[in-house]
Amino acid sequence: MHQIARWTAALTMALAMWLMSACVYMNVKEPLDTDLKETQLGTKVGKSQAQSILGIVAWGDAGTQAAARDGGITTLMHADKETLAILGVVYARIRTIVYGD
């Protein structure tokens, strides 16, 4: 019985440490541009995304080309990256947002 209690305590502590080290909720948008003072956005916007659950299953295409195709963009002018995470790796989404003409 003591062995089960030790394992339960160890697993509970490991889970608590994992949850405390991970964000409960994060939704961050950041530019992928290196020269922001020269940025022009253009008239069109396109988005692409990839998602994962528990870091085990992932799907989607968050590439720049997929985002440009989504927005009908042939000339890229700027790109942003948006990251959404719930409880660290329980659910995660990476989205690429491109601007251009």
N, C-alpha and C positions, 0 to 999 in steps of 0.2 A: 504493500500500500504506500509506503514511503517513497518508493521508486516512482510511482505514478504521480504523486504529489510533486516530486522534484522536476519531473519532465513537464508537468503542467505549468509549474512556476517558471521554468526556463523558457518555454514557448510563449507564455504570457509576457514575460519581460522582453523577449526578442521582438514580439509583435508591437509592444508599446514603444520600443526604441525605433523600430522601423517607421511607425506612424508619426513619431515626434520628429524624425529626421526628414520626412517628406512633407511637402506642402499639402495642405488640405485642399486648397483650390488655388490655381494660378492661371491667369489669362494675360499674357504679355505680348505686346506688338513692338517689333523693333525694325529699323531700316536695314536693308541689305546693301545700301549705297555707301560708297566711301567718300564721295565728294558732295555733301548735302547742300552746300551753298550754290551749286550749279544745277540742282534738281528741278526738272520740269515734269509734271505728272502726265501730260497727254490727255486725250479725251475718252479713252477706254480703260476699263478695269477688268482683269481676269483673275480667277482664283483656282487654286488646286489644293488638295489636302491628302494627308495620310493619317490613319488612326491606328491605335493599338490598344489591346486590353491585356492587362497584367504583364506586359512586355513579352507575352507568349504568342499572341495572334496579332498580326498587323496586315493592313490592306490600304490600297490607295496609291496615288501618284502625286506627290507634293512638288514636283519639278517645275522649273520655270517654263519649259516648253508646254506642259499641260495647262498651266495658268494662262499663258499667251493664247493658246488655242481656245480656251474657254471664253476669253474676252474678244476674240477675233483680232488680236494684236499682232502686227508684223514688225513694228519697231518698238523695242522696249526702252523706256526712259527711266523707270524707277521700280524697285521691288521692296516689299516688306515681308517679314516673317512673323507669323502669329503662333504662339505656343499656348495650348490649353492643357492643363494637367489636373486631374482630380485624384486626391490621395496618392500623389507621387506617380506610380505606374499602374494604378487600377484602371484608369482611362487616360489616354493621352492623344492629342491631335496636333499635328503640325500643318499649318496652312501657309501657302505662298500666295502673296497678292502682288500682281504686277500692274503697272500703269504704262500707257503708251498710246500709239496710234496704229 
